[in-house]
Amino acid sequence: MEILRKLEHFREEESKLKWEGTFAEYLDILRERKEVAQTAHSRVYEMIKSHGVTQENGYTKFLFFENQIYGLEDTIERLVNEYFHPAAKRLDVRKRILLLMGPVSGGKSTIVTLLKRGLEQYSKTEEGAVYAIKGCPMHEDPLHLIPEYLRDDFYEEFGIRIEGSLSPLNTMRLEKEYDGRIEDVLIERIFFSEDKRVGIGTFTPSDPKSQDIADLTGSIDFSTIAEYGSESDPRAYRFDGELNKANRGMMEFQEMLKLDEKFLWHLLSLTQEGNFKAGRFALISADELIVAHTNETEYRAFISNKKNEALHSRIIVMPIPYNLKVSQEEKIYEKMIRESDMAHVHIAPHALRVAAIFSVLTRLKISKKQGIDIVKKMRLYDGENVEGFNSADLEELKTEFPNEGMDGIDPRYVINRISSAIIRKEVDAINALDVLRSLKEGLDQHASISKEDKEEYLNYISIARKEFDEIAKKEVQKAFVYSYEESARTLMDNYLDNVEAFCNKHKLKDPLTGEEMNPDEKLMRSIEEQIGISENAKRAFREEILIRISAYARKGKRFDYKSHERLREAIQKKLFADLKDVVKITTSSTMPDETHLKKINEVVARLIDEYGYNSISANELLRYVGSLLNR
């Protein structure tokens, strides 16, 4: 079986990565590759960079997060450049807890999970290799073996700074097992694994009355007291708390601010001094990135409590808002559907888009800037061109409400409603109307939505419906026009003949009578008005068309129906307007004649082949557009 061969190959590759040697041999590795001794914060930063960094739309894009986190480019850029990068350079930022704060289902847990999985993979690469004292439950940095009085000499020779003290257990082992000979201490390569509790720890709050601090710092092994004679003997202590196991890597505190205070105080010395207290020992050194996440309500309550000031000063808060771009919100839903058991269901084009429009509208704040309504703002945020506004207006909008995106509808709600729509319909295909209907019905069941919010959200569903109506008509318009493409080309040629005569101040000849006649102004305007060309702008538009024709001619190309996007759109709209009666009859007739049936089949085939519909959703779209045109 192929899977068994792959498992065997995986074991072989894992075995090749293993390394064990003496401290003296480890120093030889350090001479060649100083990055082996990097700090936990540096390791995370280098891991992110190793996947590639590009510049896109004014943002520094870190490819590590690509196809996983959508619409949070500026947040990710700030996270990496304002926290991980300076922390990697040993600046004071690394002595702070990284607190991701934002609404539910906004991406906080996803970011943390990505970092953990990324570290696991990075530790298996040459540049991300991690070495530790063999047999140490805390996977301690081998350089802690270097005595304090030799560390300046070590820096001069190797260019590596050493931070932290040798743990009580390894201090004893050095004397008892190696007779003080540091160079003989065994070192091994380790691989981060959350499952095996190596370099990655996770702590989740539970009942404060039953949760023990030992979960963080380890505990006494009472079964060994008789053997070792004292609770202060490190061999009688289990160094198995989450802070112990996360050493050298990353420690995640889920819902940190729900924790009892006694757990949080341990983080004070760990963040500032790089050590913590455990049992009856001196302070234990630990090098780990501490990342936590919480929601805004709990964070506000936390900082309002004066008792938390010391810990608050040791926290870097990174807001993680909801995505505010419709196109990126669609990708979030696509990803969630791919990872679910709904992947086999046909979701008609634009069904996810209308859901995304609704979600984003609930998260946006209504601007006070003149001429900007919430729909225009939504389009500007998504990178669309909105007449009368530019990039400077966009930046101004983004600074108008600093907390924008911290509330609104979350992606999980939308996916739940899509699931409900699929189950209710009992077919493996849903469309935009099914999704909007389900979203509307779900508002009654959403316990946290106030009456005022509900009325506002219903209005946003109506806006999303209007957006879909326009999209649906354009989609059917394009499919119908394709069936009448010869008519579209004829209309285009007729328009171009008239434009040429108008610009050159010539007359046209009637093809039947040969009689000279003026350019058909009514025809030209009927086409130009389809795309909003005003009376004052018509000459400039027509001259621009002639210049484009000349440019094509110079290159030996023929200007045709598809050569000018705006003119093509105008021709399609004009033809569709002329065909409206045909479309109405074709889409609404219960017993279409043979000609109409042929057109229906052609349009359905076009919608399936070119636009991503299936037969069910294509026919539903045609019926819906027919009903729109009949209103």
Steps between C-alpha positions, in 0.01 A plus 500: 500500500625847404422650841716241677793576270461868575497427875822303467662780300391752764662292776821476301511877448429563869781261597749684280434825688595359839833601651678427826845601613704660776495867593841533334353367172202734540743796513634389161143534363475847655819613329342415165143613573448766765123504435475169688532701825228756416233597753140376488376837367767504231409146401135598447596805295747308283244225451247755367761659272618164365172461309565820303420870522358714218360851453140523382260797490716694743513213751788276597349159431627203701433186297496286816143622560388478135184295430444472876425852623291725275446875500732576793810607306557817703442312829747226404755758386469681832524174695823395328668839470399646836534188715686205350770697320612721792461205740730297275761777535490462883324835544281551804187394310598136553443550874130549435213258469345515154123533550281457193174680572195489278149366434408133479595315181719792393817296445679517839512124556584441134806727523622321815441156349690601186796613711502172693478282190758721329747456787452124493594489131776760533679298771540222240694726263873578509449871566245427774689221677474501882742324736453424870670327790412132465262365761388845616121519544516872416712451184748747646732712286846331503668842531370529856783258582754780441583654843422867554868597527574360150206650314679818394784286361245283323343807340838619374572161344155408365313833479206346689343643814396256771197574716365290785638268765539124506195335655525328842456155342776546242729661758473180703535277194814687391664418833368147555489360143782692328728581794486869406641440148278733296658395171377141552134587566281331240304726266220395263297659227135546596190553291215719616171320543187614681378139520825379659530815713834605360554875465129580467264535795131579523309605809124524520308642797267270688336503841722729717425286805635182345772633268844472657801726445694177446336488156729793415817443703517126573465321832674284761514128425412370846579142399871592482530693830604187687767427237649851479426612855384857436237698314773743397689228309431579130484128424186488718326763289300459184599781261190428294295819526405685182760772567766229533402320182460819292862600569694587180178548306154637553240506776133564418256624763147446372256759634778625729295761685260230623788357706517533876744771618741249657576366150554843348753617762740227394523676167643819652852369560485268198438788261728758661787287629466183295449273801230364731471341844433130536513291818780558748754603240670813383334680210488282188599658168265463205517641148156497343261716305183549702195566287147532633161591360182649638199708398461875537245487785725290723801716414318822598396341829858386561662842451234672710616298803786691669641174639594398146720802423831312540396227258332746263831686459656172385245442224515603135140512374452420134140564383378232257184645339265330258590514133337798323551395136219319322729307264711376793191409703392275212835319528444446872169325425656299218774381737251408772287307250805317357589385851144381574277217382320748270776496239289285263210748497469725195493859619390721214722792396444814710324309782804548723548854372156616616569344841833683508333829406256459788776406750730788404215754513422398861865570594537840334433831669297757305740774391439868570688588181275671248397293200601166655221258579569160651488317163756735344716457808475122468609519136791733574622266776491211252722684253225592252504833317229736622449812293607816679720328760868398507758325717535806728126479576542130580779567750288773660209259534722239667609746768151634567406211733805334666288213639320423175461129445494407869130410489241376253402159363768228529589248226384201706145636508499528120632146453238370745227670296638361173495153660140558603409604144654182359318273743166676447519492121580128489695533174874525450478854360420836658492850354532857625129528583515185713791649695335840549176335611685287753698799631176692548329214685806450720485852641199397711706220655812712567475568874756781512338719232296791637175620344677807357782289354249260349322780312836627374609150396173442312576817306846361415339177374283716272811680372669165435186387314509812278868438427416144399212617278746710299755219484232248392370723221856561372576127509191407302555802275847376406377144443209619281716743304741215428212316335442816293869575450458554127242767581746658747773515235262655247392761756867572580593545132201727446601711802864526383393610150291778651777603743753523219265714291424722800865563593612553140190706416406266216166371380394136486346323203181303535596143398172453311430834334853644490356821641735711717390552859628649824650278774224340709527702822207317658668161449836618638344659808280195567820295530714755687232569759517134603835571671426851622674705228354850533412733215806712581732197505377331183750665260800408720377141528447466124842649422661263748335208316645622166848536654472141627397378152802679345734349761373151416538566127865609545572169672329308222212400729126530440291696747202277583216446742734400787770767453354769727357385833271800563366504145446125519298550822295776332423281196399210727270720707343655190443162339363359824261796530383433145465129583318551831167388363660188353668427836174548688317260272786249494551486876139521618316288245386169647468350153771668287492438127787326322687826426475621858596158635813501284594843637441383858727201446769719344488744792502219760797339327681834498431554872630151578808504274613858550365622834515199734131417544355151489172416328293557816648838591508619136129435452422659837695809395311526170161475674602762756625749240183441299295591807712814552441614142126434527459727804 
